[in-house]
Amino acid sequence: MLSTGLPQGAVPKLERPGPLRDRVYEALLELITTRALQPGQHLVESELAGHLGVSRQPVREALQRLNTEGWVDLRPAQGAFVHEPTDEEADQLLTVRTLLEAEAARLAAANAGSAGIAVLEELCAQGESAVAADDVDAAVALNARLHATVMELAGNAVLAELAGQVDRRVRWYYTPIARQRGRQSWIEHRELIAAIADRDEQRATELMRQHTEHTRTSYHARRRS
């Protein structure tokens, strides 16, 4: 375990294909996104390198890239720290997410076939099981997959590309409130899937807007508590 508090078993194995610096970057980004590395946590190059089984150089390069993208803060004479998002940053991102996903829900209601709806229903069932088992990691992953599937069913490549740019940050903000949202989130998913199956574009749009707004307000409520 890292002295800075990385949970045992949280370090992902590095896949062999691809440049080492890219693989280290992806591993660290996954640890940050899932909050195995917490906001504000000090990132020690030597410790990260040891746990990933690499030299310090690709870790240093990955941290510099993560700093450029806003995931890590590099502080002179102090080192690297996981970025701590401000309320304004969270609000801006989650507001954009609402706009993108509400439109995706509308298009999914217009375009989805029975096979796509069946995929949504299966993901929802798995998510409900994860919540019942208090498996937060699985619930977060399934939540992301369900939203991604709605985006796919929308059939708009530009919309999907824009959503992909914010997806990981959405997971970052959603993870700490996943247990709080719990079963209610999946009830909302069920209602959304029903609207898509009924081809009710207006209702699907409104349900997705409400659903993503609940996530935003839950995040802010947690920050204030």
SVG drawing of the C-alpha trace seen along z (x, -y; Angstrom):
<svg xmlns="http://www.w3.org/2000/svg" viewBox="-45 -28 58 36">
<polyline fill="none" stroke="black" stroke-width="0.4" points="0.0,0.0 1.2,-3.5 2.1,-5.6 -0.3,-8.1 -3.2,-5.8 -3.8,-3.9 -6.1,-0.9 -4.6,2.6 -5.2,4.1 -6.3,0.9 -3.3,0.6 -4.3,1.8 -2.0,4.0 -0.3,2.3 -1.2,3.8 1.8,4.5 0.8,2.9 1.4,-0.8 4.0,-3.3 4.8,-2.9 4.1,-6.6 0.6,-6.2 -0.1,-3.0 1.2,-4.7 -1.0,-7.7 -4.1,-5.5 -3.4,-3.6 -3.0,-6.8 -6.1,-8.4 -8.1,-5.3 -6.9,-5.5 -7.9,-9.2 -11.2,-8.7 -12.3,-5.9 -10.9,-7.9 -8.5,-5.2 -6.3,-8.3 -8.3,-10.9 -8.5,-14.6 -5.7,-16.5 -3.6,-13.3 0.1,-13.7 1.5,-11.7 5.0,-10.4 6.8,-9.5 8.9,-6.7 6.0,-5.1 3.8,-5.2 6.7,-3.8 7.2,-1.0 3.6,0.1 3.3,-0.1 6.6,1.7 8.1,-1.0 10.9,-3.7 10.1,-7.2 10.5,-8.7 7.1,-7.5 5.4,-8.4 6.9,-11.9 5.7,-12.3 2.2,-11.0 1.9,-13.4 2.9,-16.3 0.2,-15.3 -2.4,-14.9 -1.4,-18.3 -2.0,-19.8 -5.5,-18.2 -6.4,-19.4 -6.4,-16.1 -3.2,-16.8 -1.7,-19.9 2.1,-20.4 3.2,-22.7 6.7,-24.1 8.9,-22.6 6.0,-20.4 5.3,-17.9 2.2,-16.5 -1.2,-16.4 -4.6,-15.1 -6.6,-18.1 -9.4,-19.1 -12.3,-20.2 -14.1,-23.4 -17.9,-23.7 -17.8,-25.9 -15.9,-23.3 -18.3,-20.6 -21.3,-22.7 -20.0,-23.7 -19.2,-20.1 -22.5,-18.6 -24.5,-21.3 -22.9,-20.5 -23.5,-16.8 -27.2,-17.6 -27.4,-19.3 -25.6,-16.5 -27.5,-13.6 -30.9,-15.2 -30.4,-15.4 -29.1,-11.9 -32.2,-10.6 -34.4,-12.4 -32.6,-10.9 -32.5,-7.5 -36.3,-7.6 -36.5,-8.5 -34.1,-5.9 -33.6,-2.9 -34.8,0.5 -35.8,3.5 -32.3,4.8 -30.9,1.6 -33.7,1.3 -33.0,4.8 -29.4,3.9 -30.5,0.9 -32.9,3.1 -30.1,5.7 -27.7,3.0 -30.4,1.6 -31.0,5.0 -27.3,5.5 -27.1,2.0 -30.0,2.7 -28.3,5.9 -25.0,4.0 -26.9,1.5 -28.6,4.4 -25.2,5.9 -23.7,2.5 -21.1,2.9 -20.4,-0.7 -17.6,-0.1 -19.9,2.1 -22.8,-0.4 -20.6,-3.3 -19.3,-1.2 -22.8,-0.1 -24.1,-3.6 -21.4,-4.8 -22.2,-1.9 -25.9,-2.6 -25.4,-6.3 -22.9,-5.4 -25.5,-3.0 -28.1,-5.7 -25.6,-7.9 -24.8,-5.1 -28.5,-4.6 -28.9,-8.3 -26.9,-7.7 -25.2,-11.1 -21.4,-10.7 -20.6,-14.4 -22.8,-14.2 -21.1,-11.0 -17.6,-12.5 -18.5,-15.5 -20.0,-13.2 -16.8,-11.1 -14.7,-14.2 -16.6,-14.6 -17.4,-11.0 -14.4,-10.4 -14.9,-13.6 -18.6,-12.7 -17.4,-9.3 -15.0,-11.3 -17.9,-13.4 -20.4,-10.5 -18.3,-8.0 -18.5,-9.7 -22.3,-10.1 -23.0,-6.7 -24.1,-5.1 -26.1,-8.2 -28.0,-8.1 -28.3,-4.4 -31.6,-2.7 -33.3,-6.0 -30.8,-6.5 -31.8,-3.1 -35.5,-3.8 -34.9,-6.9 -33.1,-4.8 -36.1,-2.4 -38.4,-5.4 -36.0,-6.7 -35.8,-3.3 -39.6,-3.1 -39.9,-6.5 -37.3,-5.5 -39.2,-2.2 -42.4,-4.2 -40.6,-6.5 -41.7,-9.4 -39.0,-11.9 -40.3,-14.7 -40.6,-12.6 -37.2,-10.9 -35.6,-14.4 -37.3,-15.6 -36.5,-12.4 -32.8,-12.6 -32.6,-16.2 -34.1,-15.6 -31.9,-12.5 -28.7,-14.4 -29.8,-17.4 -30.3,-15.1 -26.7,-14.0 -25.6,-17.6 -27.6,-18.6 -26.5,-15.5 -22.8,-16.3 -23.2,-19.8 -25.1,-18.6 -22.3,-16.1 -19.7,-18.9 -21.6,-21.1 -22.2,-18.4"/>
</svg>
